[in-house]
Amino acid sequence: MIIQDLKIENFRCYDFAEITFDKGINLIHGQNGCGKSSLIEAIQLNLSGKSFRTTEIDTIIRKNNSFLQSLVTFEDNKGIKITKERDKRAKITDIESKKSKNYKFLVENYPLCLVENNEFFFTDANPETKRVFLNKTLFYVEQNFNFTENILKKIIKSRSNCLKHQKFDEINYWNDKLVEIEPQITESCTKIIDRFNHEIKNNTYVEVFSEKNAWIKDISLGYNPGFNKNTPFKDVLLENLSKDKALFRTSSGPHKRFFKINVQDTDASLILSRGQQKIASIVLHLVQREIIKNDTGISPILLMDDISSELDKDNANLMLKYLINNSIQTIMTSIENNHFFNTDGVCMFHVEQIGDLSNVR
């Protein structure tokens, strides 16, 4: 899947912009706040219906305008257009069929791997961020996981409702439902964690980064099911009941699952420098991309925001080497272009802002 063009109208600081991307690496550079990340955001919004910067899509619409439009076209002349009017649902149109589509269609057909600034230091990310990362991977590799996850959410919501309204006679029913679904969630997550660990240890593409980062081979992910795994989950729910009643929520369970990133069985954030933590996070996202590609047959587009911060030139070159050797279309932003300026195979775009209007060339 190769993006050919992006066209946006009334998108944040852009009145209108049109970019034709290269099949390889595309670097969008410019000063802080000039509108670089908005271009990455436009691609994400177009192909997933979501923004990594806000949950309120109306705030993306340029000031004093009533709508925004974003169009992404691919090298096979297929494309997706999103039109969003204020206070209305976004309209998603498949260019080839001229038919309206939903968000599920976007996610299933146009997988993205986005590495944004908050995820560059995945080693100390909060459990929710890591849970989203796992859920996204499982969405593509395990057909029924999304269905199971939605059931889990309904159970947790119903149990919380009972706690809030003191319907304690119903708690046992929802405890049983939680105990019933927990092994399915834990098994799926354990398998995908094992797969990540296998990929890190055994695949040649990780070796590119181990040239100057020998510690990468010692990275492993450790899964935490969201409760003390040495105690049967049913007993955990009973032990926590008093606390749950006070909090009006379920304090432990598979909805709290996460993973830890270790280096030789020690928390990676305690051992690795900030630059090394960034490399570790990039590697994990690249492994995720390979897993999705292998299981779906679709090559996810790789988006990277603010790639140059705390990434030294040697590691920047290793990353470029990997991306170029594997023919991965990548669209990335950076304040600096020094790491990439003399590198063959990198297509450069410069963004500048005059007043409140951004332009890209």
C-alpha positions in Angstrom: 0.0 0.0 0.0 1.7 3.2 -1.2 0.4 6.7 -0.7 0.7 8.8 -3.8 -0.9 12.1 -2.9 -2.4 13.9 0.1 -4.7 16.9 -0.4 -6.1 18.8 2.6 -8.4 21.8 2.9 -9.2 23.9 6.0 -7.1 21.5 8.1 -5.7 23.2 11.2 -3.1 25.8 9.9 -3.6 24.9 6.3 -5.9 26.7 3.9 -5.0 24.1 1.2 -2.1 21.8 0.7 -1.2 19.1 -1.8 1.8 16.7 -1.5 3.0 14.0 -3.9 4.9 11.5 -1.9 7.8 9.2 -2.9 7.5 5.4 -2.6 10.3 5.4 -0.1 11.2 7.7 2.7 9.5 11.1 3.0 10.9 13.6 5.5 8.8 16.7 6.4 10.9 19.2 8.2 10.5 22.7 9.7 10.4 24.7 12.9 8.4 23.8 16.0 4.7 24.6 15.5 4.9 25.2 11.8 2.4 22.5 10.8 4.5 19.4 10.2 2.6 17.1 12.5 -0.7 18.3 11.0 0.3 16.5 7.7 0.9 13.2 9.6 -2.4 13.8 11.5 -4.3 14.3 8.2 -3.1 10.9 6.9 -4.1 9.2 10.1 -7.5 10.9 10.2 -8.1 10.0 6.6 -7.2 6.3 7.0 -8.5 5.6 10.5 -11.0 8.3 11.4 -8.8 9.2 14.4 -6.3 11.8 15.4 -3.3 11.2 17.7 -3.6 14.8 18.9 -7.3 15.2 19.8 -10.5 13.3 20.3 -12.5 16.4 19.2 -12.3 16.3 15.4 -14.1 19.7 15.1 -11.1 21.4 16.7 -9.0 20.4 13.6 -11.2 22.5 11.3 -9.4 25.7 10.4 -10.7 28.7 12.3 -13.6 30.6 10.7 -14.4 27.7 8.4 -17.3 25.2 8.6 -15.7 22.1 7.3 -12.5 20.3 6.4 -11.6 17.8 3.7 -8.8 15.3 3.4 -8.0 13.1 0.4 -5.5 10.3 0.2 -4.9 8.6 -3.1 -2.8 5.5 -3.7 -0.6 4.4 -6.6 -3.3 2.1 -7.9 -5.6 5.2 -8.2 -7.7 4.1 -5.3 -8.3 6.6 -2.5 -10.3 7.8 0.5 -11.8 11.2 1.1 -13.1 12.4 4.4 -15.3 15.5 4.7 -16.1 16.8 8.2 -18.6 19.5 8.9 -18.8 21.1 12.3 -21.2 19.3 14.6 -21.8 16.6 12.1 -20.5 13.0 11.5 -17.6 12.7 9.1 -18.4 11.5 5.7 -16.1 8.8 4.4 -16.0 8.2 0.6 -14.2 5.4 -1.3 -13.0 7.2 -4.4 -13.0 4.0 -6.6 -16.6 2.9 -5.8 -17.9 6.4 -4.9 -19.6 4.6 -1.9 -19.8 5.8 1.7 -17.7 3.7 4.1 -17.4 3.4 7.9 -14.4 3.5 10.3 -14.3 -0.3 10.4 -13.7 -0.4 6.6 -10.8 2.1 7.0 -9.1 0.2 9.8 -9.4 -3.2 8.1 -8.2 -2.1 4.7 -5.7 0.6 5.5 -3.6 -0.4 8.6 -1.2 2.3 9.9 1.8 2.1 12.1 2.1 5.5 13.8 5.0 6.2 16.1 4.2 9.6 17.7 6.2 11.5 20.2 4.5 10.1 23.3 5.3 6.6 22.1 9.0 7.2 21.5 9.6 6.4 25.1 7.4 3.3 25.3 9.6 1.9 28.1 7.9 4.1 30.7 4.5 4.6 28.9 1.4 4.2 31.0 -0.5 0.8 31.0 -3.3 2.2 28.8 -0.9 3.2 26.0 0.7 -0.3 26.1 -2.8 -1.9 26.2 -3.8 0.0 23.0 -0.6 -1.2 21.3 -1.5 -4.8 22.1 -5.1 -4.4 21.1 -4.2 -2.9 17.8 -1.9 -5.8 17.0 -4.4 -8.4 18.0 -7.1 -6.7 16.0 -5.2 -7.7 12.8 -3.8 -11.1 13.8 -6.7 -12.7 15.7 -10.1 -12.5 14.0 -12.2 -12.7 17.2 -10.2 -10.6 19.6 -12.1 -7.4 18.9 -15.4 -9.2 19.6 -14.0 -10.6 22.9 -12.6 -7.2 23.9 -15.9 -5.6 23.4 -17.6 -8.2 25.6 -15.0 -7.6 28.3 -15.8 -3.8 28.2 -19.5 -4.5 28.6 -18.9 -6.8 31.6 -16.6 -4.2 33.3 -19.2 -1.5 32.6 -22.0 -3.5 34.0 -20.0 -4.5 37.1 -19.1 -0.9 37.7 -22.7 0.1 37.4 -23.6 -2.5 40.1 -20.9 -1.1 42.4 -22.0 2.5 41.8 -25.7 1.8 42.5 -25.0 -0.7 45.3 -26.6 -3.7 43.5 -24.4 -6.0 45.3 -26.6 -9.0 44.8 -25.7 -8.9 41.1 -22.0 -8.8 41.6 -21.5 -12.5 41.7 -23.1 -12.8 38.2 -20.6 -10.3 36.7 -17.7 -11.9 38.7 -18.5 -15.2 37.0 -18.6 -13.5 33.6 -15.2 -11.9 34.2 -13.8 -15.2 35.4 -15.1 -16.9 32.3 -13.7 -14.4 29.8 -10.3 -13.7 31.5 -8.5 -16.9 30.2 -9.4 -15.9 26.6 -8.0 -12.5 27.0 -4.9 -13.7 28.8 -4.2 -16.5 26.3 -4.4 -14.1 23.3 -2.2 -11.5 24.9 0.4 -14.0 26.1 0.6 -15.5 22.5 1.2 -12.1 20.9 3.8 -11.2 23.6 5.6 -14.5 22.9 5.5 -13.6 19.2 7.0 -10.2 19.7 9.8 -11.8 21.8 10.4 -14.4 19.1 10.6 -11.7 16.4 13.1 -9.6 18.4 15.4 -12.5 19.0 15.3 -14.2 15.6 14.5 -11.8 12.7 17.3 -10.4 10.6 15.7 -6.9 10.4 16.4 -6.4 14.1 20.0 -7.2 13.4 20.3 -3.9 11.5 19.8 -2.0 14.7 22.0 -4.3 16.8 25.0 -3.1 14.8 25.4 -0.3 17.3 22.9 -1.4 19.8 23.9 -4.9 21.0 21.4 -4.7 23.9 18.5 -5.0 21.5 18.8 -8.8 21.5 18.4 -8.7 25.2 15.0 -6.9 25.1 12.0 -8.9 26.1 8.4 -8.1 26.8 6.8 -9.4 30.0 3.1 -9.7 30.2 1.0 -8.6 33.2 -2.6 -9.9 33.1 -3.9 -7.1 35.2 -4.0 -9.0 38.5 -1.8 -11.1 40.7 -1.3 -14.2 38.5 -0.2 -16.3 41.5 -3.8 -16.0 42.9 -6.8 -17.5 41.1 -8.7 -14.6 39.5 -12.0 -15.4 41.2 -10.2 -15.1 44.5 -8.7 -11.8 43.5 -12.2 -10.4 42.8 -13.4 -11.5 46.2 -10.4 -10.1 48.0 -10.8 -6.7 46.2 -14.6 -6.5 46.7 -14.4 -4.0 49.6 -12.0 -1.8 47.7 -14.1 -2.0 44.5 -17.2 -1.0 46.5 -15.4 2.1 47.7 -14.0 3.0 44.3 -17.1 2.1 42.3 -14.9 0.2 39.8 -13.1 -3.0 39.2 -9.6 -2.4 40.4 -8.0 -5.6 39.0 -8.6 -7.8 36.0 -7.8 -8.3 32.3 -9.1 -4.7 31.5 -5.9 -3.6 33.4 -3.5 -5.8 31.4 -0.2 -4.3 30.2 3.4 -5.4 29.4 6.8 -4.4 30.6 9.9 -3.8 28.5 12.9 -5.5 30.0 16.6 -5.7 29.2 18.1 -8.9 30.7 15.1 -9.1 33.1 15.5 -5.5 34.4 13.1 -2.6 33.6 14.5 -1.0 30.4 13.8 2.5 31.6 16.3 2.0 34.4 19.1 0.8 32.1 18.7 2.5 28.7 19.4 6.1 27.9 16.7 8.3 26.4 18.2 7.7 22.9 18.3 4.0 23.5 14.7 4.0 24.8 13.7 5.7 21.6 15.4 3.0 19.5 13.7 0.3 21.5 10.3 1.9 20.9 11.0 2.2 17.1 12.0 -1.4 17.0 8.8 -2.5 18.7 6.6 -0.6 16.3 8.6 -2.0 13.3 8.0 -5.5 14.7 4.3 -4.7 15.1 4.3 -3.6 11.4 5.9 -6.8 10.3 3.5 -9.0 12.3 0.5 -7.1 10.8 1.9 -7.4 7.3 2.6 -11.1 7.6 -0.9 -11.9 8.9 -3.0 -9.6 6.6 -0.9 -9.4 3.4 -1.2 -5.6 3.6 1.9 -3.4 4.1 1.0 -0.9 6.8 2.1 2.7 6.1 4.7 3.9 8.6 4.2 7.3 10.1 6.8 8.8 12.5 6.3 12.2 14.2 9.3 14.2 15.5 11.8 11.5 14.5 15.1 13.4 15.1 14.7 14.4 18.8 17.2 12.4 20.9 18.1 10.1 18.0 21.8 10.4 17.1 23.1 10.3 13.5 24.4 6.7 13.6 21.0 5.3 14.7 19.2 7.6 12.3 21.3 6.1 9.5 20.6 2.5 10.8 16.9 3.2 10.7 17.1 4.6 7.2 19.1 1.6 6.1 16.4 -0.7 7.4 13.6 1.2 5.8 15.3 1.5 2.4 16.5 -2.1 2.3 12.9 -3.3 3.1 11.3 -0.8 0.6 9.0 0.6 3.3 7.2 3.8 2.5 7.7 6.1 5.5 6.3 9.5 6.1 8.2 11.2 9.0 8.5 14.7 10.5 11.6 16.3 12.1 12.7 19.8 13.3 16.2 19.1 11.9 17.1 17.6 8.6 20.9 17.3 9.3 20.7 13.5 9.9 19.0 12.9 6.6 20.3 15.7 4.3 22.9 13.8 2.4 21.1 10.5 2.4 20.1 9.0 -0.9 16.5 7.8 -1.1 15.0 10.5 1.2 12.5 12.9 -0.3 12.5 16.2 1.5 9.5 18.6 2.2 9.9 21.9 4.0 7.0 23.4 6.0 7.0 27.1 7.0 4.3 29.2 8.6 3.6 32.9 7.9 1.1 34.3 10.3 -1.4 31.6 11.0 -1.1 29.9 7.6 1.2 27.0 6.8 2.7 26.1 3.4 4.6 23.0 2.3 7.1 22.7 -0.5 
